[in-house]
Every structure is written in structure tokens, then in C-alpha cells.
Amino acid sequence: MSNSQHWLDKPENLRKLWHIFIFVLILTVVAGLFVDLHPHFEIESWFGFYAVASFVACLVMVLLAKLIALLLKRPENYYYDYNEDQADD
């Protein structure tokens, strides 16, 4: 078995991926200048509206998931409380 790391384990590759992701996101926002979006509401015609709305929606989902996790979190031994004393029986 080889000891080589996965390419995602190397910090320089992660940095490159972040740069690529940011570049693609910028391209999608700039593409809004060249595409007729046919907005239904005035706010939809603002530059970058869909990028901001998507970011806010994602942020709300993450925060709600963390809140739900706090409510549903259980101790590690919630279903089975195993004591060393019981092992001898």
C-alpha cells in the first residue's frame, strides 16, 4: 500500500480549488450582465440579486441545521449505557 496523500489533503491544492470556485462564482455573477433574466419583481433586476439571495438562503439553512442539531443532539451513550462493572456479570 502506498503512503501517498490524496490530492485533496495537500493545502496548496485546496487553495487552488478555492481560487477556482471563487473565479467560477464571479463569472456567474458577471454573466448576469449579458443575460436577459426576465424579472417578475423589481428587486430581481438588481445586479447580483440571485447571488446574494442564494448566499442568504444557504446561510439560513446552515444556521437552522445547527439549531436543529442542538435540539436533537444526544450523549454518546444515549442508547446504551455500558459500565465496566456490568462486564464481569
Summary of the structure (lengths in Angstrom):
residues: 89
radius of gyration: 23.8
end to end distance: 42.6
largest distance: 75.1
contacts: 137
relative contact order: 0.06
helix: 63%
strand: 0%
